[in-house]
Structure formats: structure tokens, C-alpha cells
Amino acid sequence: QAQLVESGGDLVQPGGSLRLSCAASGIIFRFNPVAWYRRAPGKQRDFVASITPLGDINYKESYADSVKGRFTISRDDARNTIGLQMNSLKPEDTAVYYCKVSRGDNDYWGQGTQVTVSS
């Protein structure tokens, strides 16, 4: 059974940095798209970033406009992990962050990790 577990969420001051991780078990996502989403209080879950394989070697990264230039998504297919480096954090980045693996017709989600940006 596929399971995704996020970690790394914390309380951080504006301008600070955090690195989120997502560990996958029960699923090998080497050739599948992976992504991060977030849900801010009172809002719907929104896309943050994704990495989509293009063949065996290359990948395409995509980012929401609101995080472009500040966040960097990464993947380690050998270790079945997904990362999200978040720099220059803003209060509006406060949200629960979720990782997602898409495989065929199925999407697998983690339970989320809370990121709070506040002074």
C-alpha cells in the first residue's frame, strides 16, 4: 500500500527558510510526476511545484507564480523522496503542505505538514 509522509514543517519568521521532505513507501515513482500542494487556512488546496519526468534522464520543473524564484522542488528516485526547499518565506506561505505522486490514473497524497510563517 502506497504511503507518503511529509516532514519538515515548522514555525519560521518571515524571510526565513525551511526544507520539506516527503518519504514514499509502497510505491516506486521513478518515472512518475511528483508535486507539492498547499492549503492555506480557509482556502482550497493549491498547486505549489512539480517535477515531471521527460524520458529517462530529463525532468521538467513547474512552479506556481507565487513561489517562483523562492521555492525549489527536488526528487531522489533512488531513495523515493521528494524535497521542497523554501526560501524567503512570507506570511502568505502559511499553509499545510502536501506531497503528491501521480501514477497512472491514481494520485497518492500524504497527510501534510504545517508551515507557519510569522514573527
Salt bridges, closest charged atoms under 4 A:
ASP65 OD1 - LYS68 NZ 3.15
ASP76 OD2 - ARG79 NE 3.84
ASP77 OD1 - ARG75 NE 2.90
ASP93 OD1 - ARG38 NH1 2.94
ASP93 OD2 - ARG70 NH1 2.76
